[in-house]
């Protein structure tokens, strides 16, 4: 499964699910958005994860399951088990790793077996990771992992389009892989351990401009560190309890994939967030509401605004709401993966997600 394909599916409601296996990580990167580290032990119960993934069916399943953390490959056996279970139902699996194991200069057999079971392997790399795992070791491990037959990519993070580290690191990728490694480039935001020093997230909009835009990120359910399933991947929302009612989709100890998927697709307020956006709902139907601190804060507060809730019930319920959801989702997918990264990642490097992968030939221009 190619990186561009995963990102291209991201705006489609319930096309994927993001699963946190643990918040523990052997690394202590200064920018970690989840605040993961060696002394952080929160994780969903493995039995609950197994039951949740086993609830996928050939007719009702996500197209892709993304396993993340913390460091998911602290449990390579569980990664392999969940990936194989999902594959039986037709779901493809991707994993994102901080590459702690690369420090040993050889990839452990258990990690190679886990990589062979998934359909895509993405490695994190940035200035903070490089202080703990050398870049050359990450590159060597990616080559070894790609040799298992699994598609590989790089998840690169910096402070913004003018960050000299990003320019230097992408040049190194170009030299090492000859234009055949796709890269998702994101910007460090003020979450987790970066909350005290990184700049706040920019407003969602077209090409990064502030706008009352709909939210493409309210599409895939997120299994959080405690097993709660949320409709939002914003780290402030994932970490805070209680979860706003329209963003809480259930818990893997109690709910199947079919139940979670139905809530993603049929909750009117959540549909309205995806199709018209929280700022539009507030401006049109709750103009006297107290000001929100950010775009995402405006969304989190929607459940407490009766006017916005009533408007969503009127306009985003039933067949009409489903058609609106479908139309907006198709329009976003038609724009392609590069456009999505331009809006939500580091715009200057957005096209890197569609680069050819090892073994592929770039299409003639």
C-alpha positions in Angstrom: 0.0 0.0 0.0 1.5 3.3 -1.1 1.8 6.3 1.2 -0.2 8.4 -1.2 -3.0 5.9 -1.2 -3.2 6.1 2.6 -3.3 9.9 2.6 -5.8 9.9 -0.2 -8.2 7.9 1.9 -7.8 10.1 4.9 -10.8 12.4 4.2 -13.2 9.6 3.6 -15.4 8.9 6.6 -14.6 5.5 8.3 -12.2 4.5 5.5 -9.6 4.0 8.1 -9.0 3.7 11.8 -6.0 5.0 13.9 -5.0 2.6 16.7 -2.8 3.6 19.6 -1.0 0.4 20.9 0.8 2.1 23.7 2.1 5.5 25.0 5.4 3.9 26.0 8.5 4.6 23.9 12.2 4.0 24.5 12.9 7.5 23.1 12.3 10.8 24.9 12.1 13.2 22.0 11.6 16.9 23.0 8.8 17.5 20.5 6.8 14.3 21.1 3.1 15.2 20.5 1.8 12.3 22.6 4.2 12.9 25.5 5.4 9.3 25.1 8.5 8.0 26.8 10.2 5.2 28.7 8.2 5.9 31.9 4.8 6.2 30.2 2.9 2.9 30.5 -0.7 3.7 29.4 -2.1 1.3 26.7 -5.3 -0.2 25.7 -5.8 -3.8 26.9 -4.4 -6.2 24.2 -7.5 -8.4 24.5 -9.8 -5.5 23.8 -7.7 -4.6 20.7 -7.9 -8.2 19.5 -11.6 -8.3 19.9 -12.1 -4.9 18.2 -10.1 -5.9 15.2 -11.8 -9.3 15.1 -15.1 -7.5 14.8 -14.2 -6.3 11.3 -16.1 -8.3 8.6 -15.6 -8.5 4.8 -18.6 -6.4 4.3 -18.0 -3.9 7.2 -14.4 -3.0 7.8 -12.0 -0.1 7.4 -9.9 0.0 4.3 -6.8 0.7 6.3 -5.8 0.4 10.0 -2.9 2.6 11.1 -1.0 1.3 14.2 0.9 3.9 16.2 1.9 4.9 19.7 4.1 5.6 21.5 6.2 2.9 19.9 4.0 0.1 18.5 7.0 -2.1 17.8 7.7 -2.6 21.4 5.1 -5.2 20.8 6.0 -6.6 17.4 4.0 -9.8 18.0 0.8 -7.9 18.7 1.5 -5.7 15.5 1.8 -8.9 13.5 -1.3 -10.5 15.1 -3.5 -7.5 14.5 -2.3 -7.0 11.0 -3.0 -10.7 10.1 -6.4 -10.6 11.7 -7.3 -7.4 9.8 -6.0 -8.8 6.5 -8.4 -11.8 6.8 -11.3 -9.4 6.5 -9.7 -7.3 3.7 -8.3 -4.5 5.8 -4.7 -3.3 5.0 -2.4 -2.2 7.8 0.2 0.5 8.2 2.6 1.1 11.1 4.4 4.2 12.2 7.7 3.7 14.2 10.2 5.9 15.9 12.9 3.3 14.8 14.4 2.7 18.3 15.5 -0.7 17.2 17.7 0.7 14.4 20.3 1.7 17.0 21.4 -1.9 17.1 22.5 -1.6 13.4 20.5 -4.7 12.5 16.7 -5.2 12.5 15.5 -7.7 15.0 13.8 -10.8 13.5 10.5 -10.0 15.4 10.4 -6.6 13.8 11.1 -8.0 10.4 8.2 -10.5 10.9 5.9 -7.6 11.9 7.0 -5.6 8.9 6.3 -8.5 6.6 2.7 -8.7 7.9 1.8 -5.0 7.4 1.1 -3.3 4.0 3.0 -0.1 4.8 5.9 0.9 7.1 6.6 4.5 7.9 9.6 5.6 9.9 9.8 8.9 11.9 12.8 11.1 11.4 13.5 14.6 12.6 16.1 16.6 14.5 15.0 15.3 17.9 14.8 11.7 16.8 18.3 12.0 15.3 19.7 12.8 18.7 18.7 9.3 19.8 18.7 7.2 16.5 21.3 8.1 13.9 20.0 9.0 10.4 22.2 6.5 8.7 20.8 3.7 10.9 17.2 4.7 10.1 18.1 4.6 6.3 19.7 1.2 6.6 16.8 -0.2 8.6 14.3 1.2 6.0 16.2 -0.7 3.3 16.0 -3.9 5.3 12.3 -3.5 6.0 11.6 -2.7 2.4 13.3 -6.0 1.5 10.4 -7.9 3.3 8.1 -6.7 0.4 6.4 -4.1 2.5 6.1 -0.5 1.1 8.2 1.9 3.2 8.1 5.7 3.6 9.5 8.4 5.9 7.6 10.7 8.2 9.7 13.8 8.5 9.0 16.7 11.0 10.4 20.2 11.3 9.5 23.7 12.5 8.1 24.9 9.2 8.8 25.4 5.5 11.9 27.5 6.2 13.5 25.1 8.6 17.0 24.4 7.4 16.8 20.9 8.9 14.0 20.0 6.5 16.0 21.2 3.5 19.1 19.3 4.5 17.2 16.1 5.5 15.2 15.9 2.3 18.4 16.5 0.3 19.9 13.5 2.2 16.8 11.4 1.4 17.2 12.3 -2.3 20.9 11.3 -2.3 20.3 8.0 -0.4 17.2 6.8 -2.2 17.4 8.5 -5.6 13.9 9.9 -5.6 12.2 6.6 -4.8 11.2 7.2 -1.2 7.9 9.0 -0.4 8.0 11.4 2.5 5.2 13.0 4.6 6.5 16.3 6.0 4.7 17.7 9.0 5.3 20.7 11.2 5.9 20.5 15.0 3.0 21.8 16.9 2.4 22.7 20.5 1.2 19.3 21.8 2.7 16.9 24.3 6.3 17.8 25.2 6.3 20.6 22.6 3.4 22.4 24.3 5.7 24.9 26.0 7.9 25.8 23.1 6.3 25.1 19.7 4.1 27.5 17.8 0.3 26.9 17.9 -1.4 25.1 15.1 -2.3 27.3 12.2 -6.0 27.6 11.1 -7.4 25.0 8.8 -8.1 26.4 5.4 -7.2 26.4 1.7 -3.4 26.4 1.3 -3.1 27.2 5.0 -5.2 30.3 4.9 -7.5 30.9 7.8 -11.1 30.0 6.7 -14.3 28.6 8.2 -13.5 25.3 6.4 -14.9 21.9 7.0 -12.6 19.4 8.9 -11.1 16.6 6.9 -9.6 15.1 10.0 -13.0 14.2 11.6 -13.3 11.2 9.3 -11.2 8.3 10.8 -11.9 7.0 14.3 -9.0 7.1 16.7 -8.4 4.4 19.4 -6.8 6.4 22.3 -4.3 5.2 24.9 -7.2 4.1 27.2 -9.3 2.3 24.6 -11.7 5.3 24.1 -12.6 5.7 20.5 -12.7 9.4 19.3 -13.7 11.1 16.1 -10.7 13.4 16.2 -6.9 13.0 16.0 -6.2 16.4 17.6 -3.9 15.5 20.5 -5.6 17.9 22.9 -8.9 16.1 22.2 -7.4 12.6 22.4 -5.8 13.3 25.8 -8.6 15.2 27.5 -11.4 13.6 29.5 -14.3 13.9 29.4 -14.6 13.8 25.6 -17.2 16.0 24.0 -20.3 13.9 23.2 -20.1 14.4 19.4 -16.5 13.3 19.3 -16.8 10.2 21.5 -17.6 7.2 19.4 -17.3 4.5 22.1 -14.8 2.2 23.7 -13.1 -0.9 22.3 -14.0 -2.9 25.4 -17.7 -2.4 24.7 -18.2 -1.5 21.0 -17.5 -3.3 17.7 -16.2 -1.7 14.6 -19.7 -1.8 13.1 -21.0 0.3 16.0 -18.2 2.8 15.8 -18.5 3.1 12.0 -22.2 3.8 12.3 -21.6 6.6 14.8 -19.0 8.1 12.5 -21.4 8.1 9.6 -24.6 8.9 11.3 -23.9 11.5 14.1 -25.4 14.8 12.7 -23.1 17.2 14.5 -20.0 15.2 13.4 -21.2 15.2 9.8 -21.6 18.9 10.0 -18.1 19.3 11.3 -16.9 17.4 8.2 -19.0 19.1 5.7 -19.4 22.8 6.7 -16.9 23.1 9.7 -17.2 24.2 13.3 -16.5 27.9 12.6 -19.5 28.0 10.1 -21.8 26.3 12.6 -20.8 28.8 15.4 -21.0 31.9 13.2 -24.4 30.9 11.7 -26.1 29.2 14.5 -24.4 30.3 17.8 -23.1 33.9 17.1 -23.3 34.9 20.8 -21.2 31.9 22.0 -18.0 32.8 23.9 -15.0 33.0 21.6 -13.0 29.9 21.1 -9.3 29.7 21.5 -8.7 27.9 18.2 -10.4 26.1 15.3 -10.2 22.8 17.2 -11.4 24.4 20.4 -14.4 25.7 18.5 -15.2 22.1 17.5 -14.8 20.7 21.0 -17.3 23.2 22.3 -20.1 22.5 19.8 -22.0 20.0 21.9 -22.7 22.8 24.4 -24.2 25.1 21.8 -28.0 24.2 21.4 -28.3 26.3 18.2 -25.4 24.5 16.5 -26.7 21.1 17.6 -30.2 21.8 16.3 -28.9 23.1 13.0 -26.8 20.0 12.5 -29.9 17.8 13.3 -31.9 19.7 10.6 -29.3 19.7 7.9 -27.0 16.7 8.4 -29.5 13.9 9.4 -30.8 11.1 7.3 -30.4 10.7 3.6 -29.7 14.4 2.9 -26.9 14.4 5.4 -25.4 11.2 4.0 -25.5 12.7 0.5 -23.8 15.9 1.8 -21.1 13.8 3.5 -20.5 11.7 0.4 -20.3 14.7 -1.9 -17.8 16.6 0.3 -15.7 13.4 0.8 -15.5 12.7 -2.9 -14.5 16.3 -3.6 -11.7 16.1 -1.1 -10.4 12.8 -2.5 -10.5 14.3 -6.1 -8.1 17.0 -4.9 -5.6 14.3 -4.1 -3.1 13.6 -1.4 -0.8 16.5 -2.1 -3.6 19.0 -1.6 -4.5 17.4 1.8 -0.9 17.6 3.0 -0.7 21.2 1.7 -3.6 22.1 4.0 -2.7 20.0 7.1 1.1 19.4 6.8 4.1 21.3 5.6 2.9 22.8 2.3 6.3 23.4 0.8 7.0 19.7 0.8 3.5 18.4 0.1 4.3 16.8 -3.2 6.8 14.5 -1.6 4.0 12.2 -0.5 3.4 11.2 -4.2 6.9 10.4 -5.1 7.5 7.0 -6.6 8.4 4.2 -4.2 11.3 1.8 -4.3 10.8 -0.5 -7.3 8.5 1.9 -9.1 9.2 4.0 -12.2 8.0 7.6 -12.2 5.3 8.1 -14.8 6.5 10.0 -17.9 5.5 13.7 -17.9 
